[in-house]
Amino acid sequence: SEVKKRDMQKPIRREALAISPRLSKILINLSGAKPHDRLLDPFCGIGSILQEALIKRINVHGIDKDKEATTDAKQNLNWLAKEYKIQAKYQIENNDSRRAPDLQFASIATETPLGKILTKKPSDNQAQQIIQNFEAYIVPILKRLKKVKKPSAKIAITFPVIRNFHVNAQKMAERSGLRIYIHPILESRKDQFISRDILVLR
């Protein structure tokens, strides 16, 4: 009931920019974040992951290049802090995650932008193109995340899956100087065109 309250009663709900508390908790747990650690979400949206981390007494830093999203995230976290008497610290910035601050984060947990909302099933060529565009987009971000985290810190992250086309996680890890700690776990529903792989990099 408390999870439902946090999801349904927060001031701002935007389905296109939010992930479920369940997935947020999974990513936080996979990141290995502990109470009093500082966790980074470089695609924080309206703050779903940050919210669940604060409940666990984890300090959080959220980044999103969508200014409206960061304004909404601040509203949601201010509400959470009052409702749950949160003591952990939180900071939100409107920025590009390629310019994430070097604060040597103890953990990183994030849902990457999974692409445009598709209204019809893409062709194989379209699906492949979306995946290729994502791969080109994510490498410089992963390189930056490697620099701003502690050497032992883990990155729990999602990659898009379009139809049966997956991001080449091994190639992304190699190009960004990271290694795969937990190999991709597919989360999908039959009615969705876009699914996600959940993985952990280090």
C-alpha positions as CSV (number, residue, x, y, z in Angstrom):
1,S,0.0,0.0,0.0
2,E,2.9,2.4,0.7
3,V,4.5,1.7,-2.7
4,K,1.1,2.3,-4.3
5,K,0.8,5.6,-2.4
6,R,4.2,6.8,-3.5
7,D,3.4,5.9,-7.1
8,M,-0.2,7.2,-7.3
9,Q,-0.3,10.1,-4.9
10,K,2.9,12.0,-5.8
11,P,2.2,15.4,-7.2
12,I,3.4,14.7,-10.8
13,R,2.7,11.5,-12.7
14,R,3.9,11.3,-16.3
15,E,3.6,7.8,-17.7
16,A,6.0,8.4,-20.5
17,L,8.7,9.6,-18.1
18,A,8.2,7.2,-15.2
19,I,9.1,3.7,-14.4
20,S,7.4,1.5,-11.9
21,P,8.5,1.4,-8.2
22,R,9.1,-2.3,-8.8
23,L,11.7,-1.7,-11.6
24,S,13.1,1.2,-9.6
25,K,13.7,-1.1,-6.6
26,I,15.3,-3.8,-8.9
27,L,17.8,-1.3,-10.4
28,I,18.7,0.1,-7.0
29,N,19.2,-3.4,-5.5
30,L,21.3,-4.4,-8.6
31,S,23.5,-1.3,-8.2
32,G,24.5,-2.4,-4.7
33,A,23.6,1.0,-3.2
34,K,23.7,1.1,0.6
35,P,22.2,3.6,3.1
36,H,24.2,6.8,3.2
37,D,25.8,6.1,-0.2
38,R,25.4,8.6,-3.0
39,L,23.6,7.2,-6.0
40,L,23.4,8.8,-9.5
41,D,20.5,8.5,-11.9
42,P,21.7,10.2,-15.1
43,F,18.2,9.9,-16.8
44,C,16.1,10.7,-13.7
45,G,12.8,11.8,-15.4
46,I,10.3,12.7,-12.7
47,G,12.4,10.9,-10.0
48,S,11.0,7.4,-9.7
49,I,14.4,5.7,-8.9
50,L,15.4,8.6,-6.7
51,Q,12.2,8.3,-4.7
52,E,12.7,4.6,-3.9
53,A,16.4,5.2,-3.1
54,L,15.6,8.0,-0.6
55,I,13.2,5.6,1.1
56,K,16.2,3.3,1.6
57,R,18.2,6.2,3.2
58,I,20.4,6.5,0.1
59,N,21.5,10.0,-0.9
60,V,20.7,10.7,-4.6
61,H,21.7,12.9,-7.5
62,G,19.4,13.1,-10.5
63,I,20.2,14.5,-13.9
64,D,17.9,15.0,-16.9
65,K,18.2,17.2,-20.0
66,D,14.4,17.8,-20.0
67,K,13.9,20.9,-17.8
68,E,10.2,20.2,-17.2
69,A,11.1,16.7,-15.9
70,T,13.7,18.0,-13.4
71,T,11.2,20.6,-12.2
72,D,8.6,17.8,-11.7
73,A,11.2,15.6,-10.0
74,K,11.9,18.3,-7.5
75,Q,8.2,18.6,-6.7
76,N,7.9,14.8,-6.2
77,L,11.0,14.6,-4.0
78,N,9.9,17.6,-1.9
79,W,6.5,15.9,-1.4
80,L,8.2,12.6,-0.5
81,A,10.6,14.3,2.0
82,K,7.6,15.7,3.9
83,E,5.4,12.6,3.7
84,Y,8.1,10.2,4.8
85,K,10.4,12.5,6.9
86,I,13.3,11.8,4.6
87,Q,16.7,12.5,6.0
88,A,18.8,11.5,3.0
89,K,20.0,14.3,0.7
90,Y,18.8,14.8,-2.8
91,Q,19.9,17.0,-5.7
92,I,18.4,17.4,-9.1
93,E,20.0,19.1,-12.1
94,N,18.9,20.0,-15.6
95,N,21.9,18.9,-17.6
96,D,23.1,16.5,-20.2
97,S,24.3,13.3,-18.6
98,R,27.5,13.5,-20.7
99,R,28.4,16.4,-18.4
100,A,27.6,14.5,-15.1
101,P,29.6,15.9,-12.2
102,D,32.6,13.9,-11.0
103,L,31.4,13.1,-7.5
104,Q,32.7,9.6,-7.4
105,F,29.3,8.0,-7.0
106,A,29.0,4.8,-5.0
107,S,26.4,3.5,-7.4
108,I,24.4,4.3,-10.5
109,A,20.9,3.1,-11.4
110,T,19.0,4.3,-14.4
111,E,16.4,3.6,-17.0
112,T,17.8,4.9,-20.3
113,P,15.5,6.5,-22.9
114,L,14.1,3.5,-24.7
115,G,13.3,5.3,-27.8
116,K,10.2,7.0,-29.3
117,I,6.8,5.7,-28.2
118,L,5.9,3.4,-31.1
119,T,2.2,3.3,-32.2
120,K,2.7,0.5,-34.6
121,K,5.1,-2.5,-34.9
122,P,8.3,-1.4,-36.6
123,S,9.8,-3.3,-39.5
124,D,13.1,-5.2,-39.0
125,N,15.0,-2.4,-40.7
126,Q,13.4,0.3,-38.5
127,A,14.0,-1.8,-35.3
128,Q,17.7,-2.3,-36.3
129,Q,18.1,1.5,-37.0
130,I,16.6,2.4,-33.6
131,I,19.1,0.0,-31.8
132,Q,22.0,1.4,-33.8
133,N,21.1,5.0,-33.0
134,F,20.8,4.0,-29.3
135,E,24.3,2.4,-29.4
136,A,25.9,5.5,-30.9
137,Y,24.1,7.7,-28.3
138,I,24.9,5.6,-25.2
139,V,28.7,5.0,-25.5
140,P,29.8,8.6,-24.7
141,I,27.4,8.6,-21.7
142,L,28.8,5.3,-20.4
143,K,32.3,6.7,-20.8
144,R,31.4,9.7,-18.6
145,L,29.7,7.5,-16.1
146,K,32.8,5.4,-15.8
147,K,34.8,8.5,-14.9
148,V,32.3,9.9,-12.3
149,K,31.8,6.7,-10.3
150,K,34.1,5.0,-7.8
151,P,36.2,2.3,-9.5
152,S,34.2,-0.5,-7.7
153,A,30.8,1.1,-8.2
154,K,28.2,-0.7,-10.4
155,I,25.9,0.7,-13.0
156,A,22.5,-1.0,-13.1
157,I,21.0,0.1,-16.4
158,T,18.4,-0.8,-19.0
159,F,18.9,-1.1,-22.8
160,P,16.0,-1.1,-25.2
161,V,14.9,-4.3,-27.1
162,I,12.9,-3.6,-30.2
163,R,11.1,-6.7,-31.4
164,N,13.9,-9.3,-31.2
165,F,16.8,-6.8,-31.7
166,H,19.0,-6.2,-28.7
167,V,21.7,-3.7,-28.0
168,N,25.1,-5.4,-28.2
169,A,25.9,-5.1,-24.5
170,Q,29.4,-6.6,-24.9
171,K,30.3,-4.1,-27.5
172,M,28.9,-1.2,-25.5
173,A,31.0,-2.3,-22.4
174,E,34.2,-2.6,-24.4
175,R,33.8,0.7,-26.2
176,S,33.2,2.5,-22.9
177,G,35.9,0.8,-20.9
178,L,33.5,-1.1,-18.7
179,R,32.8,-4.8,-18.2
180,I,29.6,-6.7,-17.8
181,Y,29.0,-7.7,-14.2
182,I,25.5,-9.2,-14.7
183,H,24.5,-10.2,-18.2
184,P,21.3,-8.8,-19.8
185,I,18.0,-10.1,-18.3
186,L,15.1,-9.6,-20.7
187,E,11.9,-7.9,-19.3
188,S,9.1,-7.9,-21.8
189,R,5.4,-8.2,-22.4
190,K,3.8,-9.8,-25.4
191,D,1.7,-6.6,-26.1
192,Q,4.8,-4.3,-26.2
193,F,6.9,-3.3,-29.2
194,I,9.7,-2.1,-27.0
195,S,11.0,-4.2,-24.1
196,R,14.2,-3.8,-22.0
197,D,17.3,-5.7,-21.1
198,I,18.4,-5.1,-17.5
199,L,22.1,-5.4,-16.9
200,V,24.9,-4.4,-14.6
201,L,28.2,-2.9,-15.7
202,R,31.3,-2.2,-13.7
